[in-house]
Amino acid sequence: MADSYDVVILGAGTGGYSCAFRAADLGHSTALIEREKVGGTCLHWGCIPTKAFLQAAEVAEHAQDADSYGVRASFDGMDMPALVKFKNRIVEVNYKGVESSLKARGVDLITGVGRLKDARTLVVQTDEGERTITADKALVLATGSKPRGLPVEGAEVDGEQIITSDHAIYLGKAPQRPIVIGASAVGVEFATAFRGFGAEQITLIEALDAIVPQEDVDSSRALHRDFRRSGMKVMVGATVHKVEKGSDGVRVSMESGDSVEGDILLVAIGRRPVSEDMGLDDAGVTLDQGYVVVDEYCRTGLDWEGGAQYAVGDVIPTLGLAHASFQEGFLVAEHAAGQRVTPIDYAGIPRVYYCHPELASVGSTEQELSEQGVEFDKRLFPYSHNARAMMMKGTGHVKVLAGKHGGRVLGIHIVGAHATDLIAEGQLIYNWEALPSDVAQFIHPHPTLSEAIGEAHLQLAGRPLHG
Ligand SMILES: Cc1cc2nc3c(=O)[nH]c(=O)nc-3n(C[C@H](O)[C@H](O)[C@H](O)COP(=O)(O)OP(=O)(O)OC[C@H]3O[C@@H](n4cnc5c(N)ncnc54)[C@H](O)[C@@H]3O)c2cc1C
């Protein structure tokens, strides 16, 4: 095997493998180096396993609520080993799919631990010994991230009573009184899953003053209301001060003096980049709090005659989402091939939360527009006015923010059933800089949830239908 390739990528998660796919499709000889399994966090620990869990939680919630639809069913609890098997099957099929796509495209997959020697060279420790791999056009760092620990007394993760998402997807039994610290995507998704699995009491703790704090104020409030209504204990502005483990559970004490007890503690306070102990510092890569610093083309600033070093995915300080890393992977492969590429507008990448109700958004929040002094109009169309949502007994809304007096759409925020799918339309509206009147020309299929998007735009365009 050659030890020099046009494109060399370290890390085969979504950022790394998407870059490898595109580089190979563009005719580049490509090497992808991975120490574990192709697919990385998203496929083995993140997006896919957690959504399989949430799908099961939804089935369980439907079983618990079936009577109200006139359906006789009963919920007798979770068979967690069976759920883990279901999840593993989905992961396995997708894993095989990515592996065979790499093979079909002629990407050389090298199993081993990579270390940066200089801007364009990696030394890879494989089972057969050390290999030195050099990039001619692009060396891409795509080493991803890992869960952040909670830096307070007693909160060391043990994988049993105190866990992260990595352990939660292998739970042998459904927790009865789980405590979740951190109310961003991972936290609200697991809180939802635990509720579906039939937990007696769920406590969700967030240090900031709102759950899903990066989101639009109305989305955050709607989700908070829904969680509370379902019996979840939601604590915001609550800073954890100490964690104590006992034989039958965990106690979490807050700085306020409050404390809560549970059978398991899930630490979901975010992730940190994987950038240590791989020679990045010595090779001159600029790091900021562990993140690799890049420009708008994902270049690290290190280059050589005819080539450059890049970084993509969770190791750079952009959106920690798989589809953001896909977009970065493609951008890098095309830039390295000399194509004209447009820097990514990160506000145009949908943010998605698969809690129930789901939450998704694209563009600016109301808070951001106010801070920037942008004048805007807004309309909020409630799911309670949408026939399809009523059948799903779904709460939620679609909120659209647009420039004052008919200006372009600046933000779309959806809470409710299928928000994560519906936002795909919002993504096109936002990125194509549509006006509400452009969208209002197209009447949405009836009865669908998508009508809520149409109705909000109809209102903004001064042509309301049902609202
Ligand atoms: C619980 C959870 C749920 C999530 N759900 C979603 C979701 O629904 N939608 C979404 O868009 N995003 C979701 N995410 C985020 C998403 O998983 C990440 O944004 C994405 O996986 C980042 O991809 P990456 O390629 O940057 O890194 P990773 O997927 O982490 O891949 C990095 C790879 O590099 C390898 N590596 C690291 N160092 C070396 C080395 N020195 N040598 C060789 N190999 C190395 C690692 O083994 C790993 O396979 C979720 C994350 C979590 C934790």
The ligand as a Gaussian input file, in Angstrom:
#p B3LYP/6-31G(d) Opt

LIG

0 1
 C      -25.746000      10.980000      22.772000
 C      -25.501000      11.779000      21.526000
 C      -26.531000      11.983000      20.624000
 C      -26.303000      12.707000      19.462000
 N      -27.349000      12.881000      18.600000
 C      -27.147000      13.590000      17.460000
 C      -28.204000      13.738000      16.519000
 O      -29.306000      13.222000      16.707000
 N      -27.972000      14.450000      15.398000
 C      -26.761000      15.036000      15.158000
 O      -26.607000      15.693000      14.125000
 N      -25.740000      14.908000      16.031000
 C      -25.902000      14.192000      17.170000
 N      -24.862000      14.030000      18.040000
 C      -23.570000      14.676000      17.736000
 C      -22.772000      13.865000      16.713000
 O      -22.679000      12.535000      17.162000
 C      -21.396000      14.468000      16.536000
 O      -21.522000      15.823000      16.199000
 C      -20.626000      13.766000      15.439000
 O      -20.518000      12.388000      15.727000
 C      -19.225000      14.364000      15.293000
 O      -18.532000      13.658000      14.301000
 P      -16.953000      13.731000      14.185000
 O      -16.625000      13.025000      12.923000
 O      -16.482000      15.118000      14.365000
 O      -16.377000      12.942000      15.445000
 P      -16.568000      11.452000      15.948000
 O      -17.811000      10.864000      15.441000
 O      -16.354000      11.497000      17.415000
 O      -15.384000      10.663000      15.233000
 C      -14.057000      10.841000      15.554000
 C      -13.335000       9.538000      15.267000
 O      -11.941000       9.756000      15.379000
 C      -11.337000       8.616000      15.951000
 N      -10.065000       9.044000      16.517000
 C       -9.852000       9.996000      17.453000
 N       -8.536000      10.123000      17.678000
 C       -7.900000       9.230000      16.887000
 C       -6.541000       8.889000      16.680000
 N       -5.556000       9.504000      17.324000
 N       -6.249000       7.931000      15.790000
 C       -7.247000       7.287000      15.099000
 N       -8.541000       7.570000      15.255000
 C       -8.861000       8.533000      16.131000
 C      -12.368000       8.169000      16.990000
 O      -12.193000       6.799000      17.314000
 C      -13.670000       8.451000      16.283000
 O      -14.182000       7.330000      15.596000
 C      -25.031000      13.273000      19.201000
 C      -23.988000      13.064000      20.096000
 C      -24.211000      12.313000      21.238000
 C      -23.071000      12.089000      22.178000

